[in-house]
Amino acid sequence: MPSIGVITFELRIGGAQSLKDKRHYVKSLKDRLRSKFNVAVSEIAYQDSWQHGLVAAVTVSCDKARAEQVLQMVEREAAAVLGGILVDATTEWLA
């Protein structure tokens, strides 16, 4: 049975002085996750906030075990890319 998993990342970018500063981090994360794991990635909230962001990555797989594996790798990569600005990661299952 197909599985759809969504992982969201909450970011707090204390040193950001502008949206341009924030978007540097968000774009870097989005590009890295898309190219490395073939997941759909989008900034889903706080687009106008300089120091706060919410980014989601979605995977669809033929089985839940594979989807879980992909999302775990995505989470590890996000933690490596973002370091201390990643304050929370939450996984949800839609199917």
N, CA, C and O atoms as CSV, one atom per row, in Angstrom:
chain,resi,resn,atom,element,x,y,z
A,1,MET,N,N,0.844,-1.183,0.000
A,1,MET,CA,C,0.000,0.000,0.000
A,1,MET,C,C,0.890,1.247,0.000
A,1,MET,O,O,1.844,1.322,0.774
A,2,PRO,N,N,0.589,2.220,-0.857
A,2,PRO,CA,C,1.400,3.434,-0.917
A,2,PRO,C,C,1.366,4.222,0.396
A,2,PRO,O,O,0.362,4.231,1.110
A,3,SER,N,N,2.473,4.874,0.689
A,3,SER,CA,C,2.582,5.719,1.878
A,3,SER,C,C,3.037,7.113,1.485
A,3,SER,O,O,3.887,7.288,0.612
A,4,ILE,N,N,2.449,8.103,2.154
A,4,ILE,CA,C,2.834,9.499,1.953
A,4,ILE,C,C,3.287,10.042,3.298
A,4,ILE,O,O,2.511,10.097,4.252
A,5,GLY,N,N,4.540,10.438,3.363
A,5,GLY,CA,C,5.089,10.981,4.599
A,5,GLY,C,C,5.508,12.426,4.420
A,5,GLY,O,O,6.049,12.811,3.383
A,6,VAL,N,N,5.247,13.225,5.456
A,6,VAL,CA,C,5.601,14.653,5.444
A,6,VAL,C,C,6.449,14.935,6.678
A,6,VAL,O,O,6.071,14.579,7.794
A,7,ILE,N,N,7.576,15.567,6.476
A,7,ILE,CA,C,8.389,16.009,7.606
A,7,ILE,C,C,8.499,17.526,7.539
A,7,ILE,O,O,8.791,18.092,6.486
A,8,THR,N,N,8.262,18.177,8.673
A,8,THR,CA,C,8.354,19.631,8.730
A,8,THR,C,C,9.521,20.027,9.625
A,8,THR,O,O,9.797,19.388,10.641
A,9,PHE,N,N,10.187,21.082,9.226
A,9,PHE,CA,C,11.334,21.605,9.957
A,9,PHE,C,C,11.037,23.031,10.387
A,9,PHE,O,O,10.714,23.886,9.562
A,10,GLU,N,N,11.150,23.278,11.683
A,10,GLU,CA,C,10.989,24.639,12.193
A,10,GLU,C,C,12.371,25.251,12.351
A,10,GLU,O,O,13.264,24.653,12.951
A,11,LEU,N,N,12.538,26.455,11.802
A,11,LEU,CA,C,13.833,27.138,11.821
A,11,LEU,C,C,13.728,28.430,12.618
A,11,LEU,O,O,12.732,29.147,12.525
A,12,ARG,N,N,14.749,28.717,13.392
A,12,ARG,CA,C,14.896,30.012,14.070
A,12,ARG,C,C,16.281,30.536,13.708
A,12,ARG,O,O,17.305,29.990,14.120
A,13,ILE,N,N,16.280,31.597,12.935
A,13,ILE,CA,C,17.527,32.154,12.408
A,13,ILE,C,C,17.793,33.464,13.131
A,13,ILE,O,O,17.451,34.534,12.629
A,14,GLY,N,N,18.397,33.385,14.296
A,14,GLY,CA,C,18.607,34.540,15.160
A,14,GLY,C,C,19.436,35.645,14.540
A,14,GLY,O,O,19.227,36.819,14.846
A,15,GLY,N,N,20.372,35.293,13.675
A,15,GLY,CA,C,21.258,36.297,13.100
A,15,GLY,C,C,20.750,36.939,11.824
A,15,GLY,O,O,21.415,37.814,11.271
A,16,ALA,N,N,19.592,36.526,11.346
A,16,ALA,CA,C,19.073,37.075,10.086
A,16,ALA,C,C,18.681,38.543,10.273
A,16,ALA,O,O,17.990,38.899,11.228
A,17,GLN,N,N,19.125,39.370,9.360
A,17,GLN,CA,C,18.809,40.794,9.390
A,17,GLN,C,C,17.814,41.192,8.304
A,17,GLN,O,O,17.356,42.333,8.250
A,18,SER,N,N,17.485,40.223,7.433
A,18,SER,CA,C,16.563,40.506,6.337
A,18,SER,C,C,15.985,39.195,5.818
A,18,SER,O,O,16.449,38.110,6.168
A,19,LEU,N,N,14.970,39.318,4.984
A,19,LEU,CA,C,14.419,38.127,4.342
A,19,LEU,C,C,15.452,37.471,3.439
A,19,LEU,O,O,15.444,36.253,3.263
A,20,LYS,N,N,16.330,38.266,2.875
A,20,LYS,CA,C,17.389,37.723,2.023
A,20,LYS,C,C,18.296,36.793,2.830
A,20,LYS,O,O,18.675,35.729,2.340
A,21,ASP,N,N,18.643,37.170,4.039
A,21,ASP,CA,C,19.454,36.304,4.914
A,21,ASP,C,C,18.739,34.987,5.175
A,21,ASP,O,O,19.330,33.913,5.062
A,22,LYS,N,N,17.465,35.081,5.524
A,22,LYS,CA,C,16.688,33.881,5.826
A,22,LYS,C,C,16.571,32.990,4.599
A,22,LYS,O,O,16.764,31.778,4.690
A,23,ARG,N,N,16.259,33.574,3.468
A,23,ARG,CA,C,16.045,32.784,2.249
A,23,ARG,C,C,17.311,32.072,1.802
A,23,ARG,O,O,17.235,31.053,1.115
A,24,HIS,N,N,18.468,32.589,2.180
A,24,HIS,CA,C,19.723,31.883,1.893
A,24,HIS,C,C,19.698,30.499,2.542
A,24,HIS,O,O,20.036,29.507,1.895
A,25,TYR,N,N,19.300,30.425,3.813
A,25,TYR,CA,C,19.228,29.144,4.514
A,25,TYR,C,C,18.135,28.248,3.938
A,25,TYR,O,O,18.353,27.059,3.707
A,26,VAL,N,N,16.973,28.821,3.712
A,26,VAL,CA,C,15.830,28.037,3.223
A,26,VAL,C,C,16.119,27.478,1.827
A,26,VAL,O,O,15.871,26.301,1.566
A,27,LYS,N,N,16.635,28.309,0.944
A,27,LYS,CA,C,16.927,27.860,-0.424
A,27,LYS,C,C,18.000,26.784,-0.431
A,27,LYS,O,O,17.897,25.806,-1.172
A,28,SER,N,N,19.016,26.956,0.381
A,28,SER,CA,C,20.075,25.956,0.468
A,28,SER,C,C,19.513,24.603,0.911
A,28,SER,O,O,19.851,23.565,0.342
A,29,LEU,N,N,18.658,24.626,1.927
A,29,LEU,CA,C,18.048,23.389,2.409
A,29,LEU,C,C,17.162,22.766,1.335
A,29,LEU,O,O,17.273,21.571,1.061
A,30,LYS,N,N,16.298,23.550,0.733
A,30,LYS,CA,C,15.382,23.035,-0.286
A,30,LYS,C,C,16.141,22.407,-1.456
A,30,LYS,O,O,15.815,21.300,-1.886
A,31,ASP,N,N,17.132,23.095,-1.960
A,31,ASP,CA,C,17.904,22.588,-3.093
A,31,ASP,C,C,18.626,21.296,-2.749
A,31,ASP,O,O,18.648,20.356,-3.544
A,32,ARG,N,N,19.215,21.255,-1.567
A,32,ARG,CA,C,19.974,20.069,-1.143
A,32,ARG,C,C,19.069,18.851,-1.000
A,32,ARG,O,O,19.405,17.767,-1.476
A,33,LEU,N,N,17.915,19.028,-0.344
A,33,LEU,CA,C,17.014,17.893,-0.127
A,33,LEU,C,C,16.397,17.406,-1.436
A,33,LEU,O,O,16.262,16.200,-1.647
A,34,ARG,N,N,16.024,18.329,-2.309
A,34,ARG,CA,C,15.456,17.935,-3.605
A,34,ARG,C,C,16.448,17.115,-4.418
A,34,ARG,O,O,16.102,16.062,-4.952
A,35,SER,N,N,17.663,17.594,-4.508
A,35,SER,CA,C,18.636,16.924,-5.362
A,35,SER,C,C,19.135,15.607,-4.774
A,35,SER,O,O,19.394,14.655,-5.510
A,36,LYS,N,N,19.268,15.552,-3.474
A,36,LYS,CA,C,19.850,14.363,-2.844
A,36,LYS,C,C,18.833,13.242,-2.613
A,36,LYS,O,O,19.188,12.066,-2.693
A,37,PHE,N,N,17.578,13.588,-2.330
A,37,PHE,CA,C,16.595,12.580,-1.936
A,37,PHE,C,C,15.355,12.535,-2.831
A,37,PHE,O,O,14.470,11.714,-2.595
A,38,ASN,N,N,15.267,13.387,-3.841
A,38,ASN,CA,C,14.126,13.406,-4.755
A,38,ASN,C,C,12.800,13.535,-3.998
A,38,ASN,O,O,11.858,12.784,-4.251
A,39,VAL,N,N,12.736,14.486,-3.077
A,39,VAL,CA,C,11.515,14.779,-2.326
A,39,VAL,C,C,11.000,16.144,-2.761
A,39,VAL,O,O,11.753,16.971,-3.275
A,40,ALA,N,N,9.717,16.367,-2.551
A,40,ALA,CA,C,9.140,17.690,-2.793
A,40,ALA,C,C,9.367,18.523,-1.536
A,40,ALA,O,O,9.110,18.056,-0.427
A,41,VAL,N,N,9.844,19.750,-1.703
A,41,VAL,CA,C,10.175,20.609,-0.561
A,41,VAL,C,C,9.607,22.001,-0.796
A,41,VAL,O,O,9.681,22.541,-1.900
A,42,SER,N,N,9.033,22.577,0.276
A,42,SER,CA,C,8.475,23.922,0.171
A,42,SER,C,C,8.523,24.622,1.522
A,42,SER,O,O,8.413,23.989,2.572
A,43,GLU,N,N,8.688,25.938,1.473
A,43,GLU,CA,C,8.525,26.746,2.682
A,43,GLU,C,C,7.021,26.953,2.843
A,43,GLU,O,O,6.375,27.505,1.953
A,44,ILE,N,N,6.457,26.516,3.969
A,44,ILE,CA,C,5.002,26.476,4.100
A,44,ILE,C,C,4.424,27.508,5.061
A,44,ILE,O,O,3.203,27.642,5.145
A,45,ALA,N,N,5.250,28.230,5.776
A,45,ALA,CA,C,4.746,29.257,6.693
A,45,ALA,C,C,5.858,30.247,7.008
A,45,ALA,O,O,7.038,29.982,6.776
A,46,TYR,N,N,5.451,31.392,7.543
A,46,TYR,CA,C,6.364,32.450,8.001
A,46,TYR,C,C,7.223,33.018,6.863
A,46,TYR,O,O,8.366,33.414,7.090
A,47,GLN,N,N,6.681,33.058,5.651
A,47,GLN,CA,C,7.468,33.557,4.525
A,47,GLN,C,C,7.912,35.007,4.699
A,47,GLN,O,O,8.932,35.408,4.139
A,48,ASP,N,N,7.171,35.789,5.459
A,48,ASP,CA,C,7.527,37.201,5.637
A,48,ASP,C,C,8.264,37.481,6.944
A,48,ASP,O,O,8.528,38.638,7.272
A,49,SER,N,N,8.590,36.446,7.679
A,49,SER,CA,C,9.327,36.601,8.930
A,49,SER,C,C,10.819,36.416,8.678
A,49,SER,O,O,11.225,35.455,8.026
A,50,TRP,N,N,11.626,37.320,9.186
A,50,TRP,CA,C,13.074,37.260,8.965
A,50,TRP,C,C,13.743,36.117,9.708
A,50,TRP,O,O,14.680,35.503,9.198
A,51,GLN,N,N,13.266,35.832,10.907
A,51,GLN,CA,C,14.011,34.917,11.762
A,51,GLN,C,C,13.288,33.607,12.064
A,51,GLN,O,O,13.712,32.861,12.946
A,52,HIS,N,N,12.218,33.321,11.355
A,52,HIS,CA,C,11.441,32.123,11.633
A,52,HIS,C,C,11.021,31.509,10.306
A,52,HIS,O,O,10.626,32.223,9.384
A,53,GLY,N,N,11.106,30.180,10.210
A,53,GLY,CA,C,10.692,29.515,8.986
A,53,GLY,C,C,10.119,28.142,9.275
A,53,GLY,O,O,10.419,27.530,10.300
A,54,LEU,N,N,9.292,27.666,8.361
A,54,LEU,CA,C,8.734,26.326,8.445
A,54,LEU,C,C,8.813,25.726,7.048
A,54,LEU,O,O,8.196,26.226,6.107
A,55,VAL,N,N,9.580,24.646,6.927
A,55,VAL,CA,C,9.828,23.997,5.650
A,55,VAL,C,C,9.325,22.565,5.738
A,55,VAL,O,O,9.533,21.891,6.747
A,56,ALA,N,N,8.659,22.096,4.677
A,56,ALA,CA,C,8.145,20.726,4.652
A,56,ALA,C,C,8.749,19.971,3.473
A,56,ALA,O,O,8.971,20.535,2.401
A,57,ALA,N,N,9.011,18.679,3.695
A,57,ALA,CA,C,9.451,17.774,2.637
A,57,ALA,C,C,8.482,16.602,2.610
A,57,ALA,O,O,8.058,16.111,3.657
A,58,VAL,N,N,8.134,16.157,1.409
A,58,VAL,CA,C,7.144,15.095,1.235
A,58,VAL,C,C,7.747,13.989,0.379
A,58,VAL,O,O,8.438,14.252,-0.605
A,59,THR,N,N,7.469,12.741,0.774
A,59,THR,CA,C,7.859,11.601,-0.036
A,59,THR,C,C,6.667,10.674,-0.204
A,59,THR,O,O,5.820,10.555,0.681
A,60,VAL,N,N,6.619,10.026,-1.350
A,60,VAL,CA,C,5.602,9.014,-1.643
A,60,VAL,C,C,6.351,7.746,-2.009
A,60,VAL,O,O,7.268,7.762,-2.829
A,61,SER,N,N,5.946,6.649,-1.387
A,61,SER,CA,C,6.634,5.385,-1.623
A,61,SER,C,C,5.618,4.248,-1.691
A,61,SER,O,O,4.479,4.380,-1.243
A,62,CYS,N,N,6.053,3.143,-2.255
A,62,CYS,CA,C,5.160,1.988,-2.368
A,62,CYS,C,C,4.965,1.284,-1.028
A,62,CYS,O,O,4.023,0.508,-0.874
A,63,ASP,N,N,5.834,1.540,-0.068
A,63,ASP,CA,C,5.637,0.967,1.269
A,63,ASP,C,C,6.134,1.935,2.342
A,63,ASP,O,O,7.006,2.768,2.094
A,64,LYS,N,N,5.564,1.807,3.530
A,64,LYS,CA,C,5.859,2.743,4.617
A,64,LYS,C,C,7.307,2.639,5.087
A,64,LYS,O,O,7.916,3.648,5.444
A,65,ALA,N,N,7.860,1.430,5.090
A,65,ALA,CA,C,9.243,1.256,5.554
A,65,ALA,C,C,10.212,2.087,4.711
A,65,ALA,O,O,11.113,2.726,5.254
A,66,ARG,N,N,10.033,2.081,3.401
A,66,ARG,CA,C,10.909,2.860,2.523
A,66,ARG,C,C,10.689,4.361,2.740
A,66,ARG,O,O,11.652,5.128,2.768
A,67,ALA,N,N,9.438,4.782,2.892
A,67,ALA,CA,C,9.150,6.195,3.133
A,67,ALA,C,C,9.781,6.649,4.451
A,67,ALA,O,O,10.342,7.742,4.522
A,68,GLU,N,N,9.694,5.818,5.492
A,68,GLU,CA,C,10.318,6.156,6.781
A,68,GLU,C,C,11.821,6.308,6.630
A,68,GLU,O,O,12.419,7.228,7.189
A,69,GLN,N,N,12.426,5.411,5.878
A,69,GLN,CA,C,13.870,5.468,5.658
A,69,GLN,C,C,14.265,6.771,4.961
A,69,GLN,O,O,15.238,7.416,5.351
A,70,VAL,N,N,13.517,7.152,3.941
A,70,VAL,CA,C,13.802,8.388,3.212
A,70,VAL,C,C,13.676,9.595,4.143
A,70,VAL,O,O,14.550,10.462,4.154
A,71,LEU,N,N,12.596,9.653,4.923
A,71,LEU,CA,C,12.392,10.806,5.806
A,71,LEU,C,C,13.437,10.873,6.911
A,71,LEU,O,O,13.813,11.965,7.335
A,72,GLN,N,N,13.910,9.735,7.381
A,72,GLN,CA,C,14.987,9.742,8.379
A,72,GLN,C,C,16.274,10.306,7.776
A,72,GLN,O,O,16.981,11.077,8.426
A,73,MET,N,N,16.577,9.922,6.534
A,73,MET,CA,C,17.770,10.456,5.868
A,73,MET,C,C,17.612,11.959,5.616
A,73,MET,O,O,18.568,12.721,5.761
A,74,VAL,N,N,16.405,12.377,5.241
A,74,VAL,CA,C,16.126,13.799,5.023
A,74,VAL,C,C,16.339,14.578,6.320
A,74,VAL,O,O,16.928,15.658,6.307
A,75,GLU,N,N,15.860,14.031,7.437
A,75,GLU,CA,C,16.020,14.712,8.723
A,75,GLU,C,C,17.491,14.841,9.112
A,75,GLU,O,O,17.919,15.892,9.590
A,76,ARG,N,N,18.260,13.780,8.910
A,76,ARG,CA,C,19.701,13.846,9.227
A,76,ARG,C,C,20.407,14.890,8.359
A,76,ARG,O,O,21.254,15.639,8.845
A,77,GLU,N,N,20.056,14.934,7.091
A,77,GLU,CA,C,20.679,15.906,6.188
A,77,GLU,C,C,20.299,17.335,6.580
A,77,GLU,O,O,21.149,18.225,6.578
A,78,ALA,N,N,19.039,17.554,6.911
A,78,ALA,CA,C,18.591,18.879,7.331
A,78,ALA,C,C,19.328,19.322,8.584
A,78,ALA,O,O,19.736,20.478,8.693
A,79,ALA,N,N,19.499,18.406,9.528
A,79,ALA,CA,C,20.233,18.736,10.761
A,79,ALA,C,C,21.674,19.102,10.442
A,79,ALA,O,O,22.231,20.014,11.053
A,80,ALA,N,N,22.282,18.404,9.495
A,80,ALA,CA,C,23.669,18.697,9.120
A,80,ALA,C,C,23.768,20.048,8.407
A,80,ALA,O,O,24.709,20.804,8.651
A,81,VAL,N,N,22.816,20.357,7.537
A,81,VAL,CA,C,22.836,21.614,6.779
A,81,VAL,C,C,22.540,22.809,7.685
A,81,VAL,O,O,23.201,23.844,7.594
A,82,LEU,N,N,21.539,22.658,8.563
A,82,LEU,CA,C,21.054,23.791,9.353
A,82,LEU,C,C,21.742,23.971,10.695
A,82,LEU,O,O,21.808,25.088,11.208
A,83,GLY,N,N,22.247,22.909,11.263
A,83,GLY,CA,C,22.895,23.013,12.571
A,83,GLY,C,C,21.933,23.516,13.629
A,83,GLY,O,O,20.820,23.004,13.755
A,84,GLY,N,N,22.356,24.517,14.390
A,84,GLY,CA,C,21.599,25.023,15.522
A,84,GLY,C,C,20.344,25.805,15.186
A,84,GLY,O,O,19.554,26.095,16.084
A,85,ILE,N,N,20.130,26.160,13.919
A,85,ILE,CA,C,18.913,26.902,13.597
A,85,ILE,C,C,17.704,25.979,13.419
A,85,ILE,O,O,16.571,26.454,13.335
A,86,LEU,N,N,17.936,24.675,13.360
A,86,LEU,CA,C,16.836,23.719,13.311
A,86,LEU,C,C,16.369,23.467,14.735
A,86,LEU,O,O,17.107,22.896,15.539
A,87,VAL,N,N,15.147,23.887,15.055
A,87,VAL,CA,C,14.660,23.750,16.431
A,87,VAL,C,C,13.672,22.609,16.608
A,87,VAL,O,O,13.447,22.157,17.731
A,88,ASP,N,N,13.067,22.128,15.499
A,88,ASP,CA,C,12.120,21.031,15.632
A,88,ASP,C,C,11.914,20.362,14.279
A,88,ASP,O,O,11.971,21.007,13.232
A,89,ALA,N,N,11.674,19.052,14.326
A,89,ALA,CA,C,11.313,18.280,13.138
A,89,ALA,C,C,10.162,17.371,13.522
A,89,ALA,O,O,10.223,16.673,14.535
A,90,THR,N,N,9.108,17.378,12.708
A,90,THR,CA,C,7.918,16.592,12.992
A,90,THR,C,C,7.522,15.794,11.749
A,90,THR,O,O,7.475,16.334,10.644
A,91,THR,N,N,7.241,14.514,11.940
A,91,THR,CA,C,6.832,13.657,10.836
A,91,THR,C,C,5.368,13.305,10.961
A,91,THR,O,O,4.887,12.989,12.050
A,92,GLU,N,N,4.651,13.359,9.834
A,92,GLU,CA,C,3.237,12.985,9.778
A,92,GLU,C,C,3.029,12.013,8.620
A,92,GLU,O,O,3.744,12.056,7.619
A,93,TRP,N,N,2.043,11.144,8.775
A,93,TRP,CA,C,1.688,10.178,7.727
A,93,TRP,C,C,0.303,10.498,7.195
A,93,TRP,O,O,-0.661,10.573,7.957
A,94,LEU,N,N,0.207,10.686,5.891
A,94,LEU,CA,C,-1.072,11.011,5.283
A,94,LEU,C,C,-1.748,9.762,4.720
A,94,LEU,O,O,-2.969,9.732,4.564
A,95,ALA,N,N,-0.974,8.753,4.420
A,95,ALA,CA,C,-1.528,7.484,3.929
A,95,ALA,C,C,-0.562,6.368,4.221
A,95,ALA,O,O,-0.833,5.214,3.890
